[in-house]
Amino acid sequence: MVLVNVLEVLKWLIIVRALMSWFVDPRSANPLVAWIRGVTDAVLGPIRSLLPGMGGMDLSPLVAILLIQLAQQAIYSGPGGY
């Protein structure tokens, strides 16, 4: 299914972004870095606004990945799923 594949790509982009936060300067002007941030901000931003402050620790990627996996599982087990 296309939606499952899109969610899988989004999940991997979130993982890449989390890893980038350790190694890439947040002010980087690299177009690939900017694109990954733009795509993942659409998912992580609303989650960040709902999570309480964790003393500088951002748990939104973890929550987003969990929600994506739940959505994928619902697609797999829902009507017409595989």
C-alpha positions, 0 to 999 in steps of 0.5 A: 500500500502506498500509505504504508510506504509513505509512513515508512519513509516518514519514519526513517526521515524522523530517525535521520533527523534525530541522528542529525541533531547529534552531528549537524549544525542546527544552522546548516544551510545544506539543502538536504538538511533543510528539506528533511527538517521541513518534512519532519517539522510538519509531524514533530511540531504539533507533537512538541506543542502537546508534550510537556517540557522535558528539561531540554530533551525532545521526545517528539521523534519517539512519540511520532515513530510510535504513532506511525507504527500504530497507524501502520499496524491499523492499516495492516489489520484493518478492512482491506489490509494485508 
